[in-house]
Amino acid sequence: MDDSTKTSPSITRQKRKRKSKTKFTASEQKSPKLDNSTELPVKPEKIAKIQTNTVGTKSQDDVKLLEASERFPILKDQGLVNKFLKVPMSNNQKGRIRQAIRDSLHGTSNILVPEIIHNKIQSILKGNANLTDSELRRVRILYNLLKTSLKEKEKKVDIKQKLKIEKEKVDKVKKETEDSPKAKEKEGKKDKGEKKEQLEKKVKGPKRYVVFLGNLPLDVDKDKIINHFSEMNEHIIDIRIPKQLPGKKKAIAYLELSNEPSYEFALSKHHSMLGNKRINVLYTAPKNAKQTKSGTKGKSAKLIALQKSGKLVGSIPLAKKRSQRRLKQKQAQAKLAAESA
């Protein structure tokens, strides 16, 4: 071979060094090491904002919890919580009790639900000093339902506030568009009509929610009636017990309530037991109302039908009641006995 074709050992060494350098650089590019020094530092202002936001949300939750515990002192009672947590409860028991309570609260407004649940817990606690296991299980589920109902109420209040803001915006736009003389004339006519309606309402007076209580025991008093309607104690305005006539074997009373949901809840107590008597809780027509006897009877019959179907606030459908189930069972047994004979 010629001298020109031969390669010197020094040149080959240099080539090898270059190749190794290129390989090293490629490997470095494939798996680059992250340096903490290259990362941008987080500004202290941002950290302070995040901390204040978290503290703000926590403080708001704490304030809400404090307000709820002041309104419903049972939420503070740790001794009661420890008591009912000690009692064992199966999923079947939990489901049955919860379903029964939800059926009784069916149709009630979210504003009244926490108060009714709280009153139910209080009535159980006042009834017995030494609570049984079944009562403690019921208290436990009512306690949990009270907490959830308060959360749902807060959510609905937030939605209402948003809707109010949106309505205000729409009203502003309407006011801007309704500055024409034709619109003003229409408004004047509407105002006259509204004034007439207001005068009529003033003559009639505010709407009252009065319930008739019949077939009461002779020794009935206000305390017994309040205990019987313990779920709506806060909404009872007045209880009137007329003087008993001589020779009568039963008493009557009138119960006045503050609003429609509590009025419906009271009507759902129709044919409930007060002492040894199965009482009647019925609709009453106001004194100055232009309503016939047949009209009042028809309305009371309609309300009783709604109560039996479970459509009234706090009422349980007749088919779901234990007494009705037992009656059906007895009828079936009697039918089988008749067929076999």
CYANA upper distance limits for C-alpha pairs under 8 A (distance plus 0.5 A):
  1 MET  CA      5 THR  CA      7.39
  1 MET  CA      6 LYS  CA      7.96
  2 ASP  CA      6 LYS  CA      7.28
  7 THR  CA     11 ILE  CA      7.52
  7 THR  CA     12 THR  CA      7.93
  8 SER  CA     12 THR  CA      7.34
  9 PRO  CA     13 ARG  CA      6.79
 10 SER  CA     14 GLN  CA      6.89
 11 ILE  CA     15 LYS  CA      6.91
 12 THR  CA     16 ARG  CA      6.83
 13 ARG  CA     17 LYS  CA      6.84
 14 GLN  CA     18 ARG  CA      6.84
 15 LYS  CA     19 LYS  CA      6.84
 16 ARG  CA     20 SER  CA      6.78
 17 LYS  CA     21 LYS  CA      6.74
 18 ARG  CA     22 THR  CA      6.82
 19 LYS  CA     23 LYS  CA      6.75
 20 SER  CA     24 PHE  CA      6.72
 21 LYS  CA     25 THR  CA      6.81
 22 THR  CA     26 ALA  CA      6.76
 23 LYS  CA     27 SER  CA      6.78
 24 PHE  CA     28 GLU  CA      6.71
 25 THR  CA     29 GLN  CA      6.80
 26 ALA  CA     30 LYS  CA      6.80
 27 SER  CA     31 SER  CA      6.90
 28 GLU  CA     32 PRO  CA      6.01
 34 LEU  CA     38 THR  CA      8.43
 35 ASP  CA     39 GLU  CA      7.79
 42 VAL  CA     46 LYS  CA      7.79
 42 VAL  CA     47 ILE  CA      8.07
 43 LYS  CA     47 ILE  CA      7.28
 44 PRO  CA     48 ALA  CA      6.67
 45 GLU  CA     49 LYS  CA      6.78
 46 LYS  CA     50 ILE  CA      6.79
 47 ILE  CA     51 GLN  CA      6.69
 48 ALA  CA     52 THR  CA      6.63
 49 LYS  CA     53 ASN  CA      6.68
 50 ILE  CA     54 THR  CA      6.82
 51 GLN  CA     55 VAL  CA      6.60
 52 THR  CA     56 GLY  CA      6.39
 53 ASN  CA     57 THR  CA      6.79
 54 THR  CA     58 LYS  CA      6.70
 55 VAL  CA     59 SER  CA      6.50
 56 GLY  CA     60 GLN  CA      6.67
 57 THR  CA     61 ASP  CA      6.77
 58 LYS  CA     62 ASP  CA      6.68
 59 SER  CA     63 VAL  CA      6.64
 60 GLN  CA     64 LYS  CA      6.77
 61 ASP  CA     65 LEU  CA      6.69
 62 ASP  CA     66 LEU  CA      6.64
 63 VAL  CA     67 GLU  CA      6.68
 64 LYS  CA     68 ALA  CA      6.67
 65 LEU  CA     69 SER  CA      6.57
 66 LEU  CA     70 GLU  CA      6.63
 67 GLU  CA     71 ARG  CA      6.75
 68 ALA  CA     72 PHE  CA      6.33
 68 ALA  CA     75 LEU  CA      8.32
 68 ALA  CA    150 LEU  CA      8.39
 69 SER  CA     73 PRO  CA      5.63
 69 SER  CA     74 ILE  CA      7.74
 69 SER  CA     75 LEU  CA      5.91
 69 SER  CA     76 LYS  CA      6.49
 72 PHE  CA    118 HIS  CA      7.43
 73 PRO  CA     77 ASP  CA      7.42
 74 ILE  CA    118 HIS  CA      8.33
 75 LEU  CA    143 TYR  CA      8.16
 77 ASP  CA     81 VAL  CA      7.20
 78 GLN  CA     82 ASN  CA      6.72
 79 GLY  CA     83 LYS  CA      6.74
 80 LEU  CA     84 PHE  CA      6.89
 81 VAL  CA     85 LEU  CA      6.59
 81 VAL  CA    140 ARG  CA      8.06
 82 ASN  CA     86 LYS  CA      6.87
 83 LYS  CA     87 VAL  CA      7.65
 83 LYS  CA    136 LEU  CA      8.07
 84 PHE  CA    136 LEU  CA      5.63
 84 PHE  CA    137 ARG  CA      6.88
 84 PHE  CA    139 VAL  CA      7.84
 84 PHE  CA    140 ARG  CA      6.41
 85 LEU  CA    140 ARG  CA      8.08
 87 VAL  CA    133 ASP  CA      6.81
 87 VAL  CA    136 LEU  CA      7.75
 87 VAL  CA    137 ARG  CA      7.64
 89 MET  CA     93 GLN  CA      6.84
 89 MET  CA     94 LYS  CA      7.17
 89 MET  CA    137 ARG  CA      7.52
 90 SER  CA     94 LYS  CA      6.76
 91 ASN  CA     95 GLY  CA      6.56
 92 ASN  CA     96 ARG  CA      6.75
 93 GLN  CA     97 ILE  CA      6.69
 94 LYS  CA     98 ARG  CA      6.56
 94 LYS  CA    137 ARG  CA      8.38
 94 LYS  CA    141 ILE  CA      7.94
 95 GLY  CA     99 GLN  CA      6.49
 96 ARG  CA    100 ALA  CA      6.72
 97 ILE  CA    101 ILE  CA      6.80
 97 ILE  CA    138 ARG  CA      7.12
 97 ILE  CA    141 ILE  CA      7.99
 98 ARG  CA    102 ARG  CA      6.63
 98 ARG  CA    141 ILE  CA      7.05
 99 GLN  CA    103 ASP  CA      6.57
100 ALA  CA    104 SER  CA      6.84
101 ILE  CA    105 LEU  CA      6.82
101 ILE  CA    142 LEU  CA      8.50
102 ARG  CA    106 HIS  CA      6.50
103 ASP  CA    314 GLY  CA      7.62
103 ASP  CA    315 SER  CA      7.77
103 ASP  CA    316 ILE  CA      6.42
104 SER  CA    313 VAL  CA      7.90
104 SER  CA    314 GLY  CA      4.67
104 SER  CA    315 SER  CA      5.94
104 SER  CA    316 ILE  CA      6.24
105 LEU  CA    113 VAL  CA      7.76
105 LEU  CA    313 VAL  CA      6.94
105 LEU  CA    314 GLY  CA      5.22
105 LEU  CA    315 SER  CA      8.11
106 HIS  CA    311 LYS  CA      8.25
106 HIS  CA    312 LEU  CA      8.39
106 HIS  CA    313 VAL  CA      6.39
106 HIS  CA    314 GLY  CA      6.38
106 HIS  CA    315 SER  CA      7.92
107 GLY  CA    311 LYS  CA      7.80
107 GLY  CA    312 LEU  CA      7.46
107 GLY  CA    313 VAL  CA      5.48
107 GLY  CA    314 GLY  CA      7.71
108 THR  CA    112 LEU  CA      7.26
108 THR  CA    113 VAL  CA      6.94
108 THR  CA    261 PRO  CA      6.79
108 THR  CA    313 VAL  CA      5.86
108 THR  CA    314 GLY  CA      7.55
109 SER  CA    113 VAL  CA      6.94
109 SER  CA    261 PRO  CA      7.59
110 ASN  CA    114 PRO  CA      8.01
110 ASN  CA    149 SER  CA      7.82
110 ASN  CA    152 GLU  CA      8.35
110 ASN  CA    153 LYS  CA      6.60
111 ILE  CA    115 GLU  CA      8.48
111 ILE  CA    153 LYS  CA      7.44
112 LEU  CA    116 ILE  CA      6.72
112 LEU  CA    261 PRO  CA      8.33
113 VAL  CA    117 ILE  CA      6.67
113 VAL  CA    149 SER  CA      7.40
114 PRO  CA    118 HIS  CA      6.58
114 PRO  CA    146 LEU  CA      6.04
114 PRO  CA    149 SER  CA      6.55
114 PRO  CA    150 LEU  CA      7.01
115 GLU  CA    119 ASN  CA      6.61
115 GLU  CA    231 GLU  CA      8.28
115 GLU  CA    232 MET  CA      8.30
116 ILE  CA    120 LYS  CA      6.67
116 ILE  CA    231 GLU  CA      5.47
116 ILE  CA    232 MET  CA      6.74
117 ILE  CA    121 ILE  CA      6.88
117 ILE  CA    142 LEU  CA      6.78
117 ILE  CA    143 TYR  CA      8.44
117 ILE  CA    145 LEU  CA      8.15
117 ILE  CA    146 LEU  CA      6.68
117 ILE  CA    231 GLU  CA      7.82
118 HIS  CA    122 GLN  CA      6.79
118 HIS  CA    142 LEU  CA      8.36
118 HIS  CA    143 TYR  CA      8.48
118 HIS  CA    146 LEU  CA      7.53
118 HIS  CA    231 GLU  CA      8.45
119 ASN  CA    123 SER  CA      6.60
119 ASN  CA    230 SER  CA      6.69
119 ASN  CA    231 GLU  CA      5.37
119 ASN  CA    232 MET  CA      7.61
119 ASN  CA    233 ASN  CA      7.95
120 LYS  CA    124 ILE  CA      6.91
120 LYS  CA    142 LEU  CA      8.43
120 LYS  CA    230 SER  CA      7.44
120 LYS  CA    231 GLU  CA      5.97
121 ILE  CA    125 LEU  CA      6.77
121 ILE  CA    139 VAL  CA      6.44
121 ILE  CA    142 LEU  CA      7.28
121 ILE  CA    143 TYR  CA      8.17
122 GLN  CA    126 LYS  CA      6.49
123 SER  CA    127 GLY  CA      6.45
123 SER  CA    227 ASN  CA      8.09
123 SER  CA    230 SER  CA      6.84
123 SER  CA    231 GLU  CA      8.31
124 ILE  CA    128 ASN  CA      7.36
124 ILE  CA    135 GLU  CA      7.68
124 ILE  CA    139 VAL  CA      8.15
125 LEU  CA    129 ALA  CA      7.41
125 LEU  CA    131 LEU  CA      7.97
131 LEU  CA    135 GLU  CA      6.51
131 LEU  CA    136 LEU  CA      6.90
132 THR  CA    136 LEU  CA      6.77
133 ASP  CA    137 ARG  CA      6.69
134 SER  CA    138 ARG  CA      6.84
135 GLU  CA    139 VAL  CA      6.67
136 LEU  CA    140 ARG  CA      6.61
137 ARG  CA    141 ILE  CA      6.97
138 ARG  CA    142 LEU  CA      6.67
139 VAL  CA    143 TYR  CA      6.45
140 ARG  CA    144 ASN  CA      6.89
141 ILE  CA    145 LEU  CA      6.62
142 LEU  CA    146 LEU  CA      6.56
143 TYR  CA    147 LYS  CA      7.08
144 ASN  CA    148 THR  CA      6.92
145 LEU  CA    149 SER  CA      6.47
146 LEU  CA    150 LEU  CA      6.77
147 LYS  CA    151 LYS  CA      7.05
148 THR  CA    152 GLU  CA      6.78
149 SER  CA    153 LYS  CA      6.57
150 LEU  CA    154 GLU  CA      6.85
151 LYS  CA    155 LYS  CA      6.92
152 GLU  CA    156 LYS  CA      6.79
153 LYS  CA    157 VAL  CA      6.70
154 GLU  CA    158 ASP  CA      6.89
155 LYS  CA    159 ILE  CA      6.99
156 LYS  CA    160 LYS  CA      6.70
157 VAL  CA    161 GLN  CA      6.76
158 ASP  CA    162 LYS  CA      6.92
159 ILE  CA    163 LEU  CA      6.77
160 LYS  CA    164 LYS  CA      6.66
161 GLN  CA    165 ILE  CA      6.88
162 LYS  CA    166 GLU  CA      6.86
163 LEU  CA    167 LYS  CA      6.62
164 LYS  CA    168 GLU  CA      6.68
165 ILE  CA    169 LYS  CA      6.94
166 GLU  CA    170 VAL  CA      6.88
167 LYS  CA    171 ASP  CA      6.60
168 GLU  CA    172 LYS  CA      6.75
169 LYS  CA    173 VAL  CA      7.02
170 VAL  CA    174 LYS  CA      6.78
171 ASP  CA    175 LYS  CA      6.66
172 LYS  CA    176 GLU  CA      6.88
173 VAL  CA    177 THR  CA      6.91
174 LYS  CA    178 GLU  CA      6.45
175 LYS  CA    179 ASP  CA      7.23
178 GLU  CA    183 ALA  CA      6.26
178 GLU  CA    184 LYS  CA      8.03
179 ASP  CA    183 ALA  CA      7.24
179 ASP  CA    184 LYS  CA      7.51
180 SER  CA    184 LYS  CA      7.05
181 PRO  CA    185 GLU  CA      6.85
182 LYS  CA    186 LYS  CA      6.95
183 ALA  CA    187 GLU  CA      6.73
184 LYS  CA    188 GLY  CA      6.77
185 GLU  CA    189 LYS  CA      7.06
186 LYS  CA    190 LYS  CA      6.81
187 GLU  CA    191 ASP  CA      6.66
188 GLY  CA    192 LYS  CA      7.01
189 LYS  CA    193 GLY  CA      7.04
190 LYS  CA    194 GLU  CA      6.70
191 ASP  CA    195 LYS  CA      6.67
192 LYS  CA    196 LYS  CA      7.00
193 GLY  CA    197 GLU  CA      6.95
194 GLU  CA    198 GLN  CA      6.68
195 LYS  CA    199 LEU  CA      6.75
196 LYS  CA    200 GLU  CA      6.83
197 GLU  CA    201 LYS  CA      6.73
198 GLN  CA    202 LYS  CA      6.70
199 LEU  CA    203 VAL  CA      6.85
200 GLU  CA    204 LYS  CA      6.80
201 LYS  CA    205 GLY  CA      6.34
201 LYS  CA    206 PRO  CA      7.84
202 LYS  CA    206 PRO  CA      8.11
208 ARG  CA    256 GLU  CA      7.98
208 ARG  CA    257 LEU  CA      8.13
208 ARG  CA    258 SER  CA      8.07
208 ARG  CA    286 PRO  CA      8.50
209 TYR  CA    256 GLU  CA      6.17
209 TYR  CA    257 LEU  CA      5.83
209 TYR  CA    258 SER  CA      7.10
209 TYR  CA    259 ASN  CA      7.14
209 TYR  CA    260 GLU  CA      7.44
209 TYR  CA    263 TYR  CA      6.65
210 VAL  CA    254 TYR  CA      7.11
210 VAL  CA    255 LEU  CA      6.07
210 VAL  CA    256 GLU  CA      4.80
210 VAL  CA    257 LEU  CA      6.80
210 VAL  CA    263 TYR  CA      8.02
210 VAL  CA    283 TYR  CA      8.00
210 VAL  CA    284 THR  CA      7.04
211 VAL  CA    254 TYR  CA      6.21
211 VAL  CA    255 LEU  CA      5.62
211 VAL  CA    256 GLU  CA      6.82
211 VAL  CA    263 TYR  CA      7.89
211 VAL  CA    266 ALA  CA      8.09
211 VAL  CA    267 LEU  CA      7.89
211 VAL  CA    281 VAL  CA      7.06
211 VAL  CA    282 LEU  CA      6.39
211 VAL  CA    283 TYR  CA      6.03
211 VAL  CA    284 THR  CA      6.44
212 PHE  CA    252 ILE  CA      8.08
212 PHE  CA    253 ALA  CA      6.73
212 PHE  CA    254 TYR  CA      5.36
212 PHE  CA    255 LEU  CA      7.04
212 PHE  CA    280 ASN  CA      8.19
212 PHE  CA    281 VAL  CA      6.17
212 PHE  CA    282 LEU  CA      5.61
212 PHE  CA    283 TYR  CA      6.72
212 PHE  CA    284 THR  CA      6.52
213 LEU  CA    252 ILE  CA      6.07
213 LEU  CA    253 ALA  CA      5.52
213 LEU  CA    254 TYR  CA      6.37
213 LEU  CA    255 LEU  CA      7.75
213 LEU  CA    279 ILE  CA      7.40
213 LEU  CA    280 ASN  CA      6.08
213 LEU  CA    281 VAL  CA      5.34
213 LEU  CA    282 LEU  CA      7.13
214 GLY  CA    250 LYS  CA      8.38
214 GLY  CA    251 ALA  CA      7.16
214 GLY  CA    252 ILE  CA      5.22
214 GLY  CA    253 ALA  CA      7.24
214 GLY  CA    279 ILE  CA      6.27
214 GLY  CA    280 ASN  CA      5.29
214 GLY  CA    281 VAL  CA      7.06
214 GLY  CA    282 LEU  CA      8.49
215 ASN  CA    250 LYS  CA      5.84
215 ASN  CA    251 ALA  CA      6.47
215 ASN  CA    252 ILE  CA      6.91
215 ASN  CA    277 LYS  CA      7.25
215 ASN  CA    278 ARG  CA      7.41
215 ASN  CA    279 ILE  CA      5.56
215 ASN  CA    280 ASN  CA      6.66
216 LEU  CA    220 VAL  CA      7.22
216 LEU  CA    250 LYS  CA      6.01
216 LEU  CA    251 ALA  CA      5.30
216 LEU  CA    252 ILE  CA      6.33
216 LEU  CA    253 ALA  CA      8.44
216 LEU  CA    274 LEU  CA      7.82
216 LEU  CA    277 LYS  CA      6.81
216 LEU  CA    278 ARG  CA      8.24
216 LEU  CA    279 ILE  CA      6.29
217 PRO  CA    249 LYS  CA      8.33
217 PRO  CA    250 LYS  CA      5.97
217 PRO  CA    251 ALA  CA      6.43
217 PRO  CA    274 LEU  CA      8.18
217 PRO  CA    275 GLY  CA      7.76
217 PRO  CA    276 ASN  CA      7.96
217 PRO  CA    277 LYS  CA      6.72
218 LEU  CA    249 LYS  CA      7.25
218 LEU  CA    250 LYS  CA      5.88
218 LEU  CA    251 ALA  CA      5.86
220 VAL  CA    224 LYS  CA      6.87
220 VAL  CA    225 ILE  CA      7.97
220 VAL  CA    251 ALA  CA      7.98
221 ASP  CA    225 ILE  CA      7.10
221 ASP  CA    241 ILE  CA      8.21
222 LYS  CA    226 ILE  CA      6.64
222 LYS  CA    239 ILE  CA      7.12
222 LYS  CA    241 ILE  CA      8.47
223 ASP  CA    227 ASN  CA      6.66
224 LYS  CA    228 HIS  CA      6.69
225 ILE  CA    229 PHE  CA      6.75
226 ILE  CA    230 SER  CA      6.26
226 ILE  CA    233 ASN  CA      7.08
228 HIS  CA    274 LEU  CA      7.48
229 PHE  CA    233 ASN  CA      7.13
229 PHE  CA    266 ALA  CA      7.63
232 MET  CA    236 ILE  CA      7.17
232 MET  CA    262 SER  CA      6.87
232 MET  CA    265 PHE  CA      8.49
235 HIS  CA    257 LEU  CA      5.99
235 HIS  CA    258 SER  CA      5.68
235 HIS  CA    259 ASN  CA      7.84
235 HIS  CA    262 SER  CA      7.24
236 ILE  CA    255 LEU  CA      7.86
236 ILE  CA    256 GLU  CA      6.59
236 ILE  CA    257 LEU  CA      5.16
236 ILE  CA    258 SER  CA      6.94
237 ILE  CA    255 LEU  CA      8.39
237 ILE  CA    256 GLU  CA      5.96
237 ILE  CA    257 LEU  CA      5.82
237 ILE  CA    258 SER  CA      6.77
238 ASP  CA    255 LEU  CA      6.61
238 ASP  CA    256 GLU  CA      5.63
238 ASP  CA    257 LEU  CA      7.74
239 ILE  CA    253 ALA  CA      7.57
239 ILE  CA    254 TYR  CA      6.25
239 ILE  CA    255 LEU  CA      5.25
239 ILE  CA    256 GLU  CA      6.83
240 ARG  CA    253 ALA  CA      6.09
240 ARG  CA    254 TYR  CA      5.57
240 ARG  CA    255 LEU  CA      7.10
241 ILE  CA    252 ILE  CA      6.97
241 ILE  CA    253 ALA  CA      4.93
241 ILE  CA    254 TYR  CA      7.02
242 PRO  CA    252 ILE  CA      7.45
242 PRO  CA    253 ALA  CA      6.97
244 GLN  CA    248 LYS  CA      7.56
244 GLN  CA    251 ALA  CA      7.03
257 LEU  CA    262 SER  CA      7.13
257 LEU  CA    263 TYR  CA      6.54
258 SER  CA    262 SER  CA      7.69
258 SER  CA    263 TYR  CA      8.19
259 ASN  CA    263 TYR  CA      6.74
260 GLU  CA    264 GLU  CA      6.66
261 PRO  CA    265 PHE  CA      6.64
261 PRO  CA    313 VAL  CA      6.97
262 SER  CA    266 ALA  CA      6.67
262 SER  CA    313 VAL  CA      8.48
263 TYR  CA    267 LEU  CA      6.89
264 GLU  CA    268 SER  CA      6.82
264 GLU  CA    312 LEU  CA      6.48
264 GLU  CA    313 VAL  CA      5.90
264 GLU  CA    314 GLY  CA      8.04
265 PHE  CA    269 LYS  CA      7.58
265 PHE  CA    312 LEU  CA      7.62
265 PHE  CA    313 VAL  CA      5.56
265 PHE  CA    314 GLY  CA      5.63
265 PHE  CA    315 SER  CA      7.71
266 ALA  CA    270 HIS  CA      8.26
266 ALA  CA    281 VAL  CA      7.79
267 LEU  CA    281 VAL  CA      6.07
267 LEU  CA    282 LEU  CA      6.87
267 LEU  CA    283 TYR  CA      8.10
267 LEU  CA    303 LEU  CA      8.34
267 LEU  CA    307 GLN  CA      8.06
267 LEU  CA    312 LEU  CA      8.37
268 SER  CA    281 VAL  CA      8.36
268 SER  CA    307 GLN  CA      6.22
268 SER  CA    312 LEU  CA      6.97
268 SER  CA    313 VAL  CA      7.41
268 SER  CA    314 GLY  CA      6.49
268 SER  CA    315 SER  CA      5.34
269 LYS  CA    281 VAL  CA      6.94
269 LYS  CA    315 SER  CA      8.09
270 HIS  CA    279 ILE  CA      7.09
270 HIS  CA    280 ASN  CA      5.63
270 HIS  CA    281 VAL  CA      5.01
270 HIS  CA    282 LEU  CA      7.59
270 HIS  CA    304 ILE  CA      8.33
271 HIS  CA    278 ARG  CA      5.83
271 HIS  CA    279 ILE  CA      5.65
271 HIS  CA    280 ASN  CA      5.89
271 HIS  CA    281 VAL  CA      7.64
272 SER  CA    278 ARG  CA      6.11
272 SER  CA    279 ILE  CA      6.35
272 SER  CA    280 ASN  CA      8.16
273 MET  CA    277 LYS  CA      6.19
273 MET  CA    278 ARG  CA      5.10
273 MET  CA    279 ILE  CA      6.65
274 LEU  CA    278 ARG  CA      6.86
274 LEU  CA    279 ILE  CA      7.02
282 LEU  CA    300 SER  CA      6.73
283 TYR  CA    296 THR  CA      8.21
283 TYR  CA    299 LYS  CA      7.92
283 TYR  CA    300 SER  CA      5.72
283 TYR  CA    303 LEU  CA      8.19
284 THR  CA    296 THR  CA      7.72
284 THR  CA    300 SER  CA      8.36
285 ALA  CA    289 ALA  CA      7.24
285 ALA  CA    291 GLN  CA      7.97
285 ALA  CA    296 THR  CA      6.89
291 GLN  CA    295 GLY  CA      6.63
291 GLN  CA    296 THR  CA      7.34
292 THR  CA    296 THR  CA      6.96
293 LYS  CA    297 LYS  CA      6.64
294 SER  CA    298 GLY  CA      6.51
295 GLY  CA    299 LYS  CA      6.72
296 THR  CA    300 SER  CA      6.68
297 LYS  CA    301 ALA  CA      6.57
298 GLY  CA    302 LYS  CA      6.66
299 LYS  CA    303 LEU  CA      6.80
300 SER  CA    304 ILE  CA      6.71
301 ALA  CA    305 ALA  CA      6.71
302 LYS  CA    306 LEU  CA      6.79
303 LEU  CA    307 GLN  CA      6.66
303 LEU  CA    312 LEU  CA      8.29
304 ILE  CA    308 LYS  CA      6.73
305 ALA  CA    309 SER  CA      6.74
306 LEU  CA    310 GLY  CA      6.66
306 LEU  CA    311 LYS  CA      5.68
306 LEU  CA    312 LEU  CA      6.25
307 GLN  CA    311 LYS  CA      6.46
307 GLN  CA    312 LEU  CA      5.67
307 GLN  CA    315 SER  CA      6.11
307 GLN  CA    316 ILE  CA      7.84
307 GLN  CA    317 PRO  CA      7.73
308 LYS  CA    315 SER  CA      7.95
308 LYS  CA    316 ILE  CA      7.69
308 LYS  CA    317 PRO  CA      5.89
308 LYS  CA    318 LEU  CA      5.67
309 SER  CA    316 ILE  CA      7.93
309 SER  CA    317 PRO  CA      5.22
309 SER  CA    318 LEU  CA      6.80
310 GLY  CA    314 GLY  CA      8.35
310 GLY  CA    315 SER  CA      5.40
310 GLY  CA    316 ILE  CA      5.17
310 GLY  CA    317 PRO  CA      4.52
310 GLY  CA    318 LEU  CA      7.70
311 LYS  CA    315 SER  CA      7.25
311 LYS  CA    317 PRO  CA      8.26
316 ILE  CA    320 LYS  CA      7.37
316 ILE  CA    321 LYS  CA      7.57
317 PRO  CA    321 LYS  CA      7.34
318 LEU  CA    324 GLN  CA      7.13
319 ALA  CA    324 GLN  CA      6.61
319 ALA  CA    325 ARG  CA      7.47
320 LYS  CA    324 GLN  CA      7.75
320 LYS  CA    325 ARG  CA      7.68
321 LYS  CA    325 ARG  CA      6.94
322 ARG  CA    326 ARG  CA      6.64
323 SER  CA    327 LEU  CA      6.64
324 GLN  CA    328 LYS  CA      6.75
325 ARG  CA    329 GLN  CA      6.74
326 ARG  CA    330 LYS  CA      6.69
327 LEU  CA    331 GLN  CA      6.72
328 LYS  CA    332 ALA  CA      6.68
329 GLN  CA    333 GLN  CA      6.70
330 LYS  CA    334 ALA  CA      6.62
331 GLN  CA    335 LYS  CA      6.65
332 ALA  CA    336 LEU  CA      6.77
333 GLN  CA    337 ALA  CA      6.69
334 ALA  CA    338 ALA  CA      6.66
335 LYS  CA    339 GLU  CA      6.74
336 LEU  CA    340 SER  CA      6.63
337 ALA  CA    341 ALA  CA      6.66
